[in-house]
Amino acid sequence: MPATKSHSRGLISGLISSFYIPRWRIFIQYLKSTPPASYNARGTTRSAHCYDQHIILVFLRSF
């Protein structure tokens, strides 16, 4: 397998495991802890936004 494909797969794998899976966990936790009548899409967005900010800061500190 060419090195670029291997490298790309590693990047995608890292993106999924370090970014998307935690975001889905935030969403699922919100659904579990919120009664259906109280569901608010902005509530999940707010939690995910905080997570996104954290990931961006961690990324920027790595330079």
N, C-alpha and C positions, 0 to 999 in steps of 0.2 A: 504494500500500500504506500503511495507517495506520502512524503512527510507532511505536505499541506493538508491532506485529508485527515491524517491522524491528529494533527494539531487542531484542525477545525472541530473534529469530534470532541476533543478534550475541552475546547472552549465552550461548545454547546452543552456538554455534560456539566461543566462547572456553572454555567449560567442557570441551568435548570435546577441543580441541587442547591446552589447558594442564593438564588433570587426567586425563582418561580415557586418552588415548593414551600418556602417560608411564607410567601404571600398567600398561597392557597390555605395554609394552616391558619393564618390570621382570619381569613374569610370564614373558614369552617368553624373556628372558635367563636366568631361573632354570631354565626347562625345558631350554634348550640346554646349560647348564653342569652339570646334575645328572643322574647316571645314573638310569634309571627305578627301579631297586631302592632308591635313596636318596631318592626323592621324598618330601617332607614338606610338607603343605599349610600348616603353621605357618611354614615357611621363607619361603614366598611372602608370607604375611600379614605377617611381620616386616618384610620389605623394603618392602612397600606401606605399612605403618604409618609407617615412617621418612619415606617420601616424603610421606605425608599431613601429618605434623607439620611438615615443611618448608614445604609449601604454606600451612598455617594461619599459620605465623609470617610468611611473606611477605605474606599477606593482612592480618594485624594490623598489620604495620609500615607498610602503605600509608595508615593513618589518621593 
